[in-house]
């Protein structure tokens, strides 16, 4: 691979190998606190890390991608979709809070299981680490001890970025009470080794804990993050813009890992927010969260990866879901895929190389032959106008007639088309604007017949008779349609409006020849004849 890669994740991978040279294994990391549903915006951190992992592997490096569930974080607030009585668990580790739905071992486990299942078909090779298990096994005891004994150094680093200095009684550690399990505690004394004396406000009594033997302590986030970089040997980890801002947790973590743990911070990449239909994706505190499962309803795994591979992490972008912008995303993917298999079609060498990497990162397992793709807009029309149980026969035949699929399409190609029809139908049925929702008038409503003028009835009847004469391809049918228009007493706009109204109950629609061939000439003829 070139020493000056073009694609953004290849550039980051190159930077990792330059900073940390000749390592037997590179560690890339990501993670989140499972305080609620992990939404599609959070996915950007995961997929960014995955792209860098794959770029490293393509450089011939051994890579370990770890994802930390920060489920030893405290339960801070009760989301709107959780019963109010869960307030009794505030202050406990997320891993110790019961699952409100009763289907998993804990509150944290519920959301962890959901994301892990959602990632299964997205070609992400990741190792999940549950931090509650790490802390409860006292894996970080020595590093916590080092942080406690470096209290003043850490305070100095944090105060550099604070408007007000930390209070005199501050410690870089929180204690979960060994009696009540909550962190409403204050450290009163530390012996320099592992023994801490603390006061629990909930229990209203003094307690003692040995954090080498007990599972009850956790550093605050700004110390916890660099501590785990050092423990896991992390070489790359992205962070959102809020953590990446000047003086944010990324800056303080860099200093702490150097000054306290004598280690170099991992290569960093800031990632921007992702929006849905132009609006910020809601937080994990409510029910109406835009999840990866929701995203999968209209986007295939390859398309989901493409949405992220096609945009650099430091650029905000929108995921269209309930607008016709969905067409553009699918069309762009199809164009890039077409160029991948037919590179000579694009003269711009730089763009061709960039698109090649965009596609490879999206697909991961690139098909040996070019897949069969139907434009998403037309797929949404076909998916609505042909019964789903007849897609493999009537829909495929319709697409052959309109030239959207080859006449000799094989089983694999049919499966690719059916998959897109499935996504397109879901979009049209549940999310599409009204103008893209179609219904074929197999039985023409009486009110439409009554609305038609005599000239309109004669025109559509004339078209119906023309459809009886022969089987036309699309170009031939275009010519016949305009011949009928010329023979009628209607102008162009009136003629097409009448045809659309009879066929689909709308004043306009897709190209009329394509509409007729999609419905089928015989079925279209029967509908048109009902007008008279």
N, C-alpha and C positions, 0 to 999 in steps of 0.2 A: 504494500500500500504506500502511496506517495507520502513524503514527509510534510507536504502541505495539503492536507485534505480539504475538500470543498464543503462537504456536508457537515452540519453543525455538531452532530454527535460524534462524528469521526474526528473533528477538531478537538472536542473535549477529551476524547480517548487519547489522542496524541498528546494533549497537555498533561494528562495523568501519567502517561509513560515517561514523559520528560521530567516531571517533578519527582516521581517515585520510580527510579530506574532499576531495571533488572530484578524485579520481584517475582517470586515463584507464583504468587497469586495476588490478584487485585480484588479489593473489596469495595463494592459500591453499595450505598445505603439509602434507605428512605424509611418513613414511619409516620405514625399519627396516633393521637390519643383517641381511643374508641368511645368517645363521650356521646356518640349518636351515629346516625347513618353516615357512612362515607359517601359523599356525593361525587358526581361526574367531574366537578371542578377539582376536587382533591386528587382525582386520577392523574392529573397532569404531572404531579411529582413522581408517581409510580412509573408512568410511561417514559418520562424523561430519563429516569435512572435506567430503565430497561434498554432504551436506545443506546445509552453509553455502554452498558454491559455488552450489548451485541456488537458494537463497534470495537470494543476491546477484544472480544473473542475473534473477530475477523482479522485482528492484528496478530492472531496466534497466541493470545494471552489466556491464562487460566483465570476465571472470574467467579467470584461469589457475590450474589445479589442478596442482601439481607433486608428484610422489612420488619421494623420494630413496632410491635403493638405496645404503646405506652399505657398499658392497662394497670400500671401501679400508680398512675396519676389519681388525684383525688376526684371524687364525684362532687362537682362544683354547683350545679343547678339542675333542677328538674325540668326537662323539656316539656313543651306544651302537649305532646302526645303520650305523656307518661302520667299515671295517677298522682294526685297531690300527696298521697300518703308516702310517696318515695322520698319526701323531705326528711324522713327519719334516717335516711342513709347518707345524707350529705356529710362529707368529711371522711368517708370510707374510701379505700382504693376502689377503682372501677371494677376490678376483678372480684371484689367481695360484695358488690351490690347485686341483689337478686334480679333476674331477668323478668321484667314486667309481663312478658308474654308467656313465661314459664316453659319455653322450649329449649333453653340453653342453660348451662351451669351458672352463668352470671350475666349481668348487664353488658359487660365488655364482650363476653363470649358471643352474645347474640349478634353484635355488629361485626365482630371479627369473622364469624362463620359466613355472614352474608357477603362480605367483600371477597373472601377467599374463594367462595363458590362463583362469584361474578367473574373472577380473573381466570377461571379454568380454561376457557377456550380463546383467550387473548394472546396465547403464545408467550407468556411471561414466566421465565424460569426463576422463581424466587423462593427464598428460605425465610419462613416467618419465625420471629422470635417474640415470645410473650414475656415482656419485661417483669411482670409480677413473679414469674417463675425464677427469673435471674436474681431479683432482689431477695426473694424468699429463700433462695439457696445461698445467700450471702456471697454471690460471685464478685461483687464489687467492694467487699469489705476493705481491702487494702487501699483501693483508690479513694474510697470515702474517707478513710483515715488520713490520707494525704491531703484531701481537700480541707478537712477539719483543721489540720495543722498548718494549712496555708490560708487560713481564714483572713488574715490581714492583707495578704497579697491579692486575694480574690476581691475583698472589699474595695481595695484601691482600684482594681480594674473596673469594677462595676460603678463605683462612684464617679469615675472619669466621664461616664456617659449619663449621669443622673443630674437632675436639677437640684434635688435635695439629697444629701448623703444618707447612707443607710444608718439606721438607729444603732445605738451603742450595744444593745443586746442581740444584734443580728448574728445568725449562724448560717452557714451554707447548707443547711440540712433541715428537713422536717421529720418529726417523729410521729408514727402512728401508734397510739396508745396500746400497750399490750393487754389492757383490760377491755376497753370499749371499741378499739380498732380504729378510732377516728384521729384526725390530725389537729384537733383543737388543743395543741400542746405548746409549751414554751421550754426551751432548753435552759437549764439552770447551771449545769456544770459539765465539763468534759475532762477526762483524765489523760488525754493525749494518746490513748490507745483505742479501745473499742467501747469503753463504758461511758454512758451518758445518763445524767440525772435530769429529769424533766418534770414539769407540772402539767397535769391534764385538767383543762378547764371543764370538760364534760364530767369527769369522775370526781373533780375537786379534791385531788390528792397528788402527792409526790410519788414518782415512780422511777425505776432504774431499768436500763436496757443495755445489753451487750450486743452491738450490731454485728459482731462476728458470729454470734450464736443465734441471734434472733432476726426475724424478717421485718422489723418494724421501722426502718428508716429509708428516706429517699432524698437525694439532693434536689434543690430547686432546679427548674428547667435550664437556666443559664449555666449551671455547673454540670448537671446530668448529661447534657448533650456532648460537651467536649470530653467528659469522662468516658463515655461510651465510644467516641471516636478512637480514643487511645486503646481501650480494651479490645475493640473489634479490629483495629488497624484499618480504619476507613480511609479510602483513597479518593472517593468522589461522593458527594452528596449535594443535591440541589436544595434550594429553599425558596419559599414564597417571598414576594416583595416586602411583606411586613417584617419578616425576619432578616431580610437582606438590606434593609434601610440603614443608613449611617447611624452607628451607635446601637443598632439592634442586636438581637441575640447571636447573630452570626459573627459580628465584630467582637463581641465579648468572648464568645466561644473560641475564636481564633487566638486571642491573647491568653485565655486560661489554659488551653491545651499546650501552648508553648511555655508559659511561665510556671505552671503548676506540674504538668505531666511531661514536659520536655519533649514534646512531639510536634510534628508539623500538621497543620490543619489540612483536611482534604481539599481537593479542587472543588470549587464552588460554581454553581450556575443558578442565577436568580430566574424564577419563572413568574410570568404575569398571570393575571386572572383570566378565567374563561367565562364567557357569558352565554346564556341560552336565549335565543330570539331577542338579543339586544339588552336583556336584563340580567342582573347579577344572579347567579345561582344561589338559591336559599341555603342558609346554614343548616347544620344537622340537628337543629333544635325543634323542628316541627315535622308534620306528617308529609307535606307536599314537597318532598325533596327530590331533586333530579338525580336519580341514581344511575349507575352503570346498567342495571337491569332495564331501566326505562330507555336508556340510550340504545340498547340492543333491540328494542322493538322495531326501530326503523333503520338502524345501521348495522351492517354485518361486522364481525370482528375486524376484518381487513379494513373496512371503511372507518371504523373507530380509530384504529391505529393510524390510518392515513390523515385523519383530521388533525392529529398531533404531530405526525412526522412532517407534514407540509408547512408547519409554522414554527419558527424558532421559539424556544421557550421564553425569551425575553420580550416577545410580542404578544399582546392580548389578541384573542380572536373569539369569534362567535360560533356557537353550535346552533344552526337552524333546526327547528323541530316542528313548529306549527306554521311555517310559511313556505312559499315557493322557492326560497333560498336553498331548500333541500335539493332541488333539481341541480342547482349550480355546483354543489359539493359533489354529487354523484357524477355530474358531467366532467368536472375537473379530474376526478379519479379516473374516469374512463379514458380521458385524453392522455393522462400520464401513463396509464397501462398500455394504451395503443402505441405510444412512443417507445415504451420499454421493449415491446416485441417488434417494432418497426422503427428502429432508431434513425434510419436514413430519411424519415419523414420530417425530421426537425434539424434544420441547418445549424442552429445555435448550439455549439458544442458544450459550452458551459452549462446552459440550461438542460441539455440532454443528460449530462453527467449528474447534475443535481436531481433531476426527475428520476433517474435510475435509482439513486439512493433513497429518495422518498418512497418509491414503490417497493424496494427491497425491504425497507424497514416496516412498511405497512403489511406486507404479505408474509414476511419471515420465510415461509415455505413457498417459494415462487413456483407456480405451475410450469410444467415443461412446455405446454402449448398455451397460446393466448386464450383466455376464458371467453365465453360468449356473454356479452353484456347487452341488455336492452336499456335504452335511456330511461331513467327513473320516472320521468313524467309520463312517458308512454306506458311504462309498466304499471303505473298507478291507474291509468285508464283501462288497460286490459284486465287488470286484477278486479276491477269493479264491474266490468261488462260481461265477463265470462264466469260462469259458476265455478267455484274453487275445485269442485270434484271433477271438472272437465278441463282444468288447466293443461294437463299433460297431453290432451288430445286437441281440443278446440283452440286453446290459447296458443299452443305451439304452432298449430296450423295457421292461425290468424297471423302470427308473427312471421311465418314463412311467406305468406301472401304479401305482407307489407315490406318484406326484405330486411326485417330486423334480426332474423336468425337465418343461418344457411339452410338450404334444403336438405342437406345430409347431416344435420346436427346429430351428434352422438349422445349417449346416455349421460355422460359427464356434463356436456353442454346443456342438456335439458335440465339437469339438477341445478346448474348455475342460474339458469333463467327462472326456475321455480322459486329458488331462494330469494331472488330479487322481487318477484311477484308477491311473495309473502310479506316482505318488508313494505312494499309499495301499498298493498292492500291495507295493512295496519295503519300506515300513515293517512291514506285516504279516508278510512273509516273513522279514525279516532282523533286526527290532528289537523287535517287539511283545511284550508280556507274553502268556503262554500263553492267558489268558482271551479274548484278542481274535484268536486264530488259529482259523480255521474250516475244516472240510472237509465238503462235502456227501456224505452216504452214498448215492451213486447205486446202489451194491451194498451192501445192508445186511449188516454182519458177523453171522455166526452167533451170536457171543457176546452181541450186543445182543438178538437175538431170544430167546435162552435166558433172559436176565435179565428179560424182560417177563412180568408176570403175565397171566392170562387177561383180567382186567378192563382192563388197559392195552392189550392187543392189540385187544380189542373197541372201545375208545375211539378208537384211532388209525385203525382200519378204518372206523369210522363217520365220522370226519372225511374220510377218503379218498373215501368214497361221496358226501359232501356236496360235495366239490370237483368231482364229475362233473356236478352238476346245472346249473351256470351259471357264467359268468365274472363274478366279483365285483370291485367296487372295494374299497378298504381298509376303509371304514366298514362296508360290507355284510358283508365277510368277518369283521370283528371280531364282529358280531352272530351270524353263523353259528357261529363258533368257540365262543362262550359257550353257544349253543343245544345244540351237541354235548356240551359239558362237562356241561350240566344233564341231558342224556339218559344220560350215562355213570354208572358206579358209583364214579367217582373224585371226590375233592375237587379244588379248583382247583389246588393245588400239584402233586398227583399227576398230574393231566391234562396240565399244561403240561410237566412234567418228562419224561413219556413221549413227548410230541410232539417235544421238542428232542432227546431221546436217539435217536429214530429218524431224524430229519432230519439232525442234525449230530454225533451221538455225544457230546453234552454235556448236563448237567443244566439248563442255562439258555442263553439267547441273546438276540438282538434280538427286538423285538415280533413275536409269532408270525404275525400277518397280514402284516406287512412281510416277514418271512422267507419265507413261502409265495409271496407275489407276486414277490419277488426271484428265488427259484428258478424260479418259474413254476408255475401251478396244476397243469398236466398232469404236470410232472416231480415236483412234491411229492406228487401223488396216487399216482404209481407207486412212490415211495419208501415212503410210508405203508402201501400195500397189502402190501409185502414183510413187514410185521410179523406177518401172519397166515398 
